[in-house]
């Protein structure tokens, strides 16, 4: 199972676009979950991620991305290769 975190904030158009891109890039035959994390809920998240959201993260990799489709596909390929 692929468990991805998408860190952002409510009303962030870049975060909304990132979620759409991630959903489009996920393999149909792979069980996956995207957990949306609002960084406004925790001060330490705000301090760490405020200037680089949206952020896609898994247990083994974290990227602050502009969320181009090619970048997300590469991130997912990395994840699938690591966990099988």
Secondary structure, 3 states (H helix, E strand, C coil): CEEEEEEECCCCHHHHHHHHHHHHHCCCCCCEEEEEEEHHHCHHHHHHHCCCCCEEECCCCEEECCCCHHHHHHHHHHHHHHHC
